[in-house]
Amino acid sequence: MTEERRNAATKLLKTEMSSREIARAIGVSISTFYRHFPAR
């Protein structure tokens, strides 16, 4: 995951979006999202 995508995900984590919605919004799979944000 690029730094740009990580930054976007970090901002979106502060919203009420689900993990799946965030992954879709930044263009990564849900598996990749959880690999980088395991506590979510």
PDB file of N, H, CA, C and O in Angstrom:
ATOM      1  N   MET A   1       0.856  -1.167   0.000  1.00  0.00           N
ATOM      2  CA  MET A   1       0.000   0.000   0.000  1.00  0.00           C
ATOM      3  C   MET A   1       0.902   1.230   0.000  1.00  0.00           C
ATOM      4  O   MET A   1       1.868   1.312   0.759  1.00  0.00           O
ATOM      5  N   THR A   2       0.571   2.171  -0.856  1.00  0.00           N
ATOM      6  H   THR A   2      -0.214   2.104  -1.472  1.00  0.00           H
ATOM      7  CA  THR A   2       1.365   3.390  -0.941  1.00  0.00           C
ATOM      8  C   THR A   2       1.097   4.292   0.263  1.00  0.00           C
ATOM      9  O   THR A   2       0.084   4.161   0.951  1.00  0.00           O
ATOM     10  N   GLU A   3       2.019   5.194   0.492  1.00  0.00           N
ATOM     11  H   GLU A   3       2.842   5.300  -0.066  1.00  0.00           H
ATOM     12  CA  GLU A   3       1.859   6.142   1.597  1.00  0.00           C
ATOM     13  C   GLU A   3       0.612   6.999   1.387  1.00  0.00           C
ATOM     14  O   GLU A   3      -0.089   7.334   2.342  1.00  0.00           O
ATOM     15  N   GLU A   4       0.345   7.349   0.136  1.00  0.00           N
ATOM     16  H   GLU A   4       0.914   7.076  -0.639  1.00  0.00           H
ATOM     17  CA  GLU A   4      -0.841   8.153  -0.182  1.00  0.00           C
ATOM     18  C   GLU A   4      -2.123   7.411   0.204  1.00  0.00           C
ATOM     19  O   GLU A   4      -3.044   8.007   0.762  1.00  0.00           O
ATOM     20  N   ARG A   5      -2.178   6.127  -0.090  1.00  0.00           N
ATOM     21  H   ARG A   5      -1.430   5.642  -0.542  1.00  0.00           H
ATOM     22  CA  ARG A   5      -3.363   5.335   0.264  1.00  0.00           C
ATOM     23  C   ARG A   5      -3.480   5.155   1.771  1.00  0.00           C
ATOM     24  O   ARG A   5      -4.582   5.195   2.319  1.00  0.00           O
ATOM     25  N   ARG A   6      -2.344   4.957   2.445  1.00  0.00           N
ATOM     26  H   ARG A   6      -1.449   4.925   1.999  1.00  0.00           H
ATOM     27  CA  ARG A   6      -2.372   4.835   3.909  1.00  0.00           C
ATOM     28  C   ARG A   6      -2.897   6.120   4.540  1.00  0.00           C
ATOM     29  O   ARG A   6      -3.699   6.074   5.472  1.00  0.00           O
ATOM     30  N   ASN A   7      -2.448   7.264   4.034  1.00  0.00           N
ATOM     31  H   ASN A   7      -1.797   7.302   3.276  1.00  0.00           H
ATOM     32  CA  ASN A   7      -2.909   8.555   4.563  1.00  0.00           C
ATOM     33  C   ASN A   7      -4.407   8.734   4.338  1.00  0.00           C
ATOM     34  O   ASN A   7      -5.125   9.200   5.222  1.00  0.00           O
ATOM     35  N   ALA A   8      -4.868   8.361   3.153  1.00  0.00           N
ATOM     36  H   ALA A   8      -4.285   7.982   2.435  1.00  0.00           H
ATOM     37  CA  ALA A   8      -6.303   8.468   2.860  1.00  0.00           C
ATOM     38  C   ALA A   8      -7.098   7.559   3.788  1.00  0.00           C
ATOM     39  O   ALA A   8      -8.136   7.962   4.314  1.00  0.00           O
ATOM     40  N   ALA A   9      -6.617   6.340   3.991  1.00  0.00           N
ATOM     41  H   ALA A   9      -5.774   6.013   3.563  1.00  0.00           H
ATOM     42  CA  ALA A   9      -7.310   5.396   4.869  1.00  0.00           C
ATOM     43  C   ALA A   9      -7.345   5.919   6.298  1.00  0.00           C
ATOM     44  O   ALA A   9      -8.363   5.796   6.978  1.00  0.00           O
ATOM     45  N   THR A  10      -6.254   6.493   6.752  1.00  0.00           N
ATOM     46  H   THR A  10      -5.427   6.592   6.199  1.00  0.00           H
ATOM     47  CA  THR A  10      -6.191   7.028   8.111  1.00  0.00           C
ATOM     48  C   THR A  10      -7.243   8.116   8.308  1.00  0.00           C
ATOM     49  O   THR A  10      -7.893   8.172   9.351  1.00  0.00           O
ATOM     50  N   LYS A  11      -7.408   8.972   7.317  1.00  0.00           N
ATOM     51  H   LYS A  11      -6.880   8.926   6.469  1.00  0.00           H
ATOM     52  CA  LYS A  11      -8.430  10.019   7.402  1.00  0.00           C
ATOM     53  C   LYS A  11      -9.831   9.412   7.410  1.00  0.00           C
ATOM     54  O   LYS A  11     -10.698   9.844   8.171  1.00  0.00           O
ATOM     55  N   LEU A  12     -10.045   8.410   6.560  1.00  0.00           N
ATOM     56  H   LEU A  12      -9.340   8.059   5.943  1.00  0.00           H
ATOM     57  CA  LEU A  12     -11.371   7.791   6.470  1.00  0.00           C
ATOM     58  C   LEU A  12     -11.712   6.977   7.716  1.00  0.00           C
ATOM     59  O   LEU A  12     -12.887   6.798   8.034  1.00  0.00           O
ATOM     60  N   LEU A  13     -10.700   6.485   8.421  1.00  0.00           N
ATOM     61  H   LEU A  13      -9.744   6.630   8.163  1.00  0.00           H
ATOM     62  CA  LEU A  13     -10.946   5.730   9.652  1.00  0.00           C
ATOM     63  C   LEU A  13     -11.614   6.598  10.717  1.00  0.00           C
ATOM     64  O   LEU A  13     -12.263   6.082  11.626  1.00  0.00           O
ATOM     65  N   LYS A  14     -11.457   7.896  10.603  1.00  0.00           N
ATOM     66  H   LYS A  14     -10.929   8.315   9.863  1.00  0.00           H
ATOM     67  CA  LYS A  14     -12.061   8.816  11.570  1.00  0.00           C
ATOM     68  C   LYS A  14     -13.537   9.063  11.274  1.00  0.00           C
ATOM     69  O   LYS A  14     -14.230   9.717  12.054  1.00  0.00           O
ATOM     70  N   THR A  15     -14.016   8.538  10.146  1.00  0.00           N
ATOM     71  H   THR A  15     -13.453   8.007   9.513  1.00  0.00           H
ATOM     72  CA  THR A  15     -15.424   8.678   9.779  1.00  0.00           C
ATOM     73  C   THR A  15     -16.164   7.421  10.214  1.00  0.00           C
ATOM     74  O   THR A  15     -15.590   6.544  10.859  1.00  0.00           O
ATOM     75  N   GLU A  16     -17.410   7.344   9.867  1.00  0.00           N
ATOM     76  H   GLU A  16     -17.877   8.058   9.343  1.00  0.00           H
ATOM     77  CA  GLU A  16     -18.216   6.175  10.224  1.00  0.00           C
ATOM     78  C   GLU A  16     -18.245   5.127   9.117  1.00  0.00           C
ATOM     79  O   GLU A  16     -19.079   4.223   9.141  1.00  0.00           O
ATOM     80  N   MET A  17     -17.343   5.243   8.150  1.00  0.00           N
ATOM     81  H   MET A  17     -16.665   5.978   8.131  1.00  0.00           H
ATOM     82  CA  MET A  17     -17.293   4.264   7.058  1.00  0.00           C
ATOM     83  C   MET A  17     -16.815   2.917   7.590  1.00  0.00           C
ATOM     84  O   MET A  17     -16.006   2.855   8.515  1.00  0.00           O
ATOM     85  N   SER A  18     -17.321   1.849   7.000  1.00  0.00           N
ATOM     86  H   SER A  18     -17.979   1.899   6.248  1.00  0.00           H
ATOM     87  CA  SER A  18     -16.874   0.512   7.391  1.00  0.00           C
ATOM     88  C   SER A  18     -15.505   0.234   6.774  1.00  0.00           C
ATOM     89  O   SER A  18     -15.079   0.918   5.843  1.00  0.00           O
ATOM     90  N   SER A  19     -14.833  -0.766   7.299  1.00  0.00           N
ATOM     91  H   SER A  19     -15.179  -1.321   8.055  1.00  0.00           H
ATOM     92  CA  SER A  19     -13.528  -1.154   6.763  1.00  0.00           C
ATOM     93  C   SER A  19     -13.633  -1.514   5.292  1.00  0.00           C
ATOM     94  O   SER A  19     -12.778  -1.132   4.493  1.00  0.00           O
ATOM     95  N   ARG A  20     -14.666  -2.240   4.936  1.00  0.00           N
ATOM     96  H   ARG A  20     -15.360  -2.550   5.585  1.00  0.00           H
ATOM     97  CA  ARG A  20     -14.861  -2.647   3.537  1.00  0.00           C
ATOM     98  C   ARG A  20     -15.064  -1.423   2.633  1.00  0.00           C
ATOM     99  O   ARG A  20     -14.534  -1.375   1.523  1.00  0.00           O
ATOM    100  N   GLU A  21     -15.824  -0.446   3.105  1.00  0.00           N
ATOM    101  H   GLU A  21     -16.255  -0.485   4.007  1.00  0.00           H
ATOM    102  CA  GLU A  21     -16.052   0.774   2.323  1.00  0.00           C
ATOM    103  C   GLU A  21     -14.756   1.563   2.148  1.00  0.00           C
ATOM    104  O   GLU A  21     -14.492   2.100   1.073  1.00  0.00           O
ATOM    105  N   ILE A  22     -13.954   1.629   3.199  1.00  0.00           N
ATOM    106  H   ILE A  22     -14.168   1.192   4.073  1.00  0.00           H
ATOM    107  CA  ILE A  22     -12.678   2.343   3.117  1.00  0.00           C
ATOM    108  C   ILE A  22     -11.755   1.647   2.132  1.00  0.00           C
ATOM    109  O   ILE A  22     -11.139   2.302   1.291  1.00  0.00           O
ATOM    110  N   ALA A  23     -11.653   0.331   2.225  1.00  0.00           N
ATOM    111  H   ALA A  23     -12.153  -0.201   2.908  1.00  0.00           H
ATOM    112  CA  ALA A  23     -10.798  -0.428   1.307  1.00  0.00           C
ATOM    113  C   ALA A  23     -11.215  -0.161  -0.136  1.00  0.00           C
ATOM    114  O   ALA A  23     -10.369   0.072  -0.998  1.00  0.00           O
ATOM    115  N   ARG A  24     -12.507  -0.195  -0.392  1.00  0.00           N
ATOM    116  H   ARG A  24     -13.195  -0.384   0.308  1.00  0.00           H
ATOM    117  CA  ARG A  24     -13.019   0.053  -1.747  1.00  0.00           C
ATOM    118  C   ARG A  24     -12.691   1.483  -2.182  1.00  0.00           C
ATOM    119  O   ARG A  24     -12.304   1.705  -3.329  1.00  0.00           O
ATOM    120  N   ALA A  25     -12.841   2.445  -1.282  1.00  0.00           N
ATOM    121  H   ALA A  25     -13.155   2.264  -0.350  1.00  0.00           H
ATOM    122  CA  ALA A  25     -12.614   3.855  -1.613  1.00  0.00           C
ATOM    123  C   ALA A  25     -11.159   4.146  -1.965  1.00  0.00           C
ATOM    124  O   ALA A  25     -10.884   4.988  -2.821  1.00  0.00           O
ATOM    125  N   ILE A  26     -10.226   3.455  -1.311  1.00  0.00           N
ATOM    126  H   ILE A  26     -10.449   2.771  -0.616  1.00  0.00           H
ATOM    127  CA  ILE A  26      -8.809   3.716  -1.586  1.00  0.00           C
ATOM    128  C   ILE A  26      -8.232   2.753  -2.615  1.00  0.00           C
ATOM    129  O   ILE A  26      -7.069   2.873  -2.999  1.00  0.00           O
ATOM    130  N   GLY A  27      -9.043   1.798  -3.061  1.00  0.00           N
ATOM    131  H   GLY A  27      -9.988   1.700  -2.749  1.00  0.00           H
ATOM    132  CA  GLY A  27      -8.621   0.922  -4.153  1.00  0.00           C
ATOM    133  C   GLY A  27      -7.764  -0.256  -3.758  1.00  0.00           C
ATOM    134  O   GLY A  27      -6.887  -0.664  -4.519  1.00  0.00           O
ATOM    135  N   VAL A  28      -8.002  -0.818  -2.567  1.00  0.00           N
ATOM    136  H   VAL A  28      -8.715  -0.486  -1.948  1.00  0.00           H
ATOM    137  CA  VAL A  28      -7.271  -2.016  -2.147  1.00  0.00           C
ATOM    138  C   VAL A  28      -8.268  -3.082  -1.712  1.00  0.00           C
ATOM    139  O   VAL A  28      -9.439  -2.791  -1.466  1.00  0.00           O
ATOM    140  N   SER A  29      -7.793  -4.310  -1.621  1.00  0.00           N
ATOM    141  H   SER A  29      -6.842  -4.547  -1.821  1.00  0.00           H
ATOM    142  CA  SER A  29      -8.661  -5.390  -1.158  1.00  0.00           C
ATOM    143  C   SER A  29      -8.848  -5.271   0.351  1.00  0.00           C
ATOM    144  O   SER A  29      -8.072  -4.607   1.037  1.00  0.00           O
ATOM    145  N   ILE A  30      -9.878  -5.918   0.846  1.00  0.00           N
ATOM    146  H   ILE A  30     -10.509  -6.458   0.289  1.00  0.00           H
ATOM    147  CA  ILE A  30     -10.123  -5.893   2.289  1.00  0.00           C
ATOM    148  C   ILE A  30      -8.976  -6.573   3.029  1.00  0.00           C
ATOM    149  O   ILE A  30      -8.633  -6.170   4.141  1.00  0.00           O
ATOM    150  N   SER A  31      -8.384  -7.595   2.428  1.00  0.00           N
ATOM    151  H   SER A  31      -8.662  -7.922   1.525  1.00  0.00           H
ATOM    152  CA  SER A  31      -7.237  -8.278   3.043  1.00  0.00           C
ATOM    153  C   SER A  31      -6.056  -7.330   3.200  1.00  0.00           C
ATOM    154  O   SER A  31      -5.407  -7.301   4.246  1.00  0.00           O
ATOM    155  N   THR A  32      -5.786  -6.564   2.167  1.00  0.00           N
ATOM    156  H   THR A  32      -6.313  -6.587   1.317  1.00  0.00           H
ATOM    157  CA  THR A  32      -4.687  -5.593   2.231  1.00  0.00           C
ATOM    158  C   THR A  32      -4.974  -4.534   3.282  1.00  0.00           C
ATOM    159  O   THR A  32      -4.083  -4.140   4.035  1.00  0.00           O
ATOM    160  N   PHE A  33      -6.203  -4.080   3.331  1.00  0.00           N
ATOM    161  H   PHE A  33      -6.927  -4.400   2.719  1.00  0.00           H
ATOM    162  CA  PHE A  33      -6.574  -3.083   4.332  1.00  0.00           C
ATOM    163  C   PHE A  33      -6.293  -3.605   5.738  1.00  0.00           C
ATOM    164  O   PHE A  33      -5.662  -2.916   6.540  1.00  0.00           O
ATOM    165  N   TYR A  34      -6.759  -4.822   6.044  1.00  0.00           N
ATOM    166  H   TYR A  34      -7.272  -5.382   5.393  1.00  0.00           H
ATOM    167  CA  TYR A  34      -6.560  -5.390   7.380  1.00  0.00           C
ATOM    168  C   TYR A  34      -5.087  -5.686   7.672  1.00  0.00           C
ATOM    169  O   TYR A  34      -4.673  -5.656   8.831  1.00  0.00           O
ATOM    170  N   ARG A  35      -4.303  -5.967   6.649  1.00  0.00           N
ATOM    171  H   ARG A  35      -4.640  -5.992   5.707  1.00  0.00           H
ATOM    172  CA  ARG A  35      -2.874  -6.198   6.849  1.00  0.00           C
ATOM    173  C   ARG A  35      -2.207  -4.931   7.384  1.00  0.00           C
ATOM    174  O   ARG A  35      -1.302  -5.002   8.216  1.00  0.00           O
ATOM    175  N   HIS A  36      -2.652  -3.790   6.909  1.00  0.00           N
ATOM    176  H   HIS A  36      -3.387  -3.731   6.233  1.00  0.00           H
ATOM    177  CA  HIS A  36      -2.052  -2.515   7.315  1.00  0.00           C
ATOM    178  C   HIS A  36      -2.756  -1.863   8.501  1.00  0.00           C
ATOM    179  O   HIS A  36      -2.174  -1.018   9.181  1.00  0.00           O
ATOM    180  N   PHE A  37      -4.002  -2.252   8.750  1.00  0.00           N
ATOM    181  H   PHE A  37      -4.475  -2.938   8.197  1.00  0.00           H
ATOM    182  CA  PHE A  37      -4.783  -1.708   9.864  1.00  0.00           C
ATOM    183  C   PHE A  37      -5.440  -2.859  10.629  1.00  0.00           C
ATOM    184  O   PHE A  37      -6.664  -2.991  10.610  1.00  0.00           O
ATOM    185  N   PRO A  38      -4.645  -3.688  11.298  1.00  0.00           N
ATOM    186  CA  PRO A  38      -5.189  -4.898  11.939  1.00  0.00           C
ATOM    187  C   PRO A  38      -6.153  -4.627  13.092  1.00  0.00           C
ATOM    188  O   PRO A  38      -7.017  -5.456  13.376  1.00  0.00           O
ATOM    189  N   ALA A  39      -6.020  -3.493  13.753  1.00  0.00           N
ATOM    190  H   ALA A  39      -5.318  -2.819  13.522  1.00  0.00           H
ATOM    191  CA  ALA A  39      -6.869  -3.216  14.916  1.00  0.00           C
ATOM    192  C   ALA A  39      -8.270  -2.792  14.518  1.00  0.00           C
ATOM    193  O   ALA A  39      -9.150  -2.709  15.375  1.00  0.00           O
ATOM    194  N   ARG A  40      -8.494  -2.526  13.263  1.00  0.00           N
ATOM    195  H   ARG A  40      -7.779  -2.593  12.567  1.00  0.00           H
ATOM    196  CA  ARG A  40      -9.796  -2.037  12.804  1.00  0.00           C
ATOM    197  C   ARG A  40     -10.737  -3.177  12.725  1.00  0.00           C
ATOM    198  O   ARG A  40     -11.898  -2.996  12.359  1.00  0.00           O
TER     199      ARG A  40
END
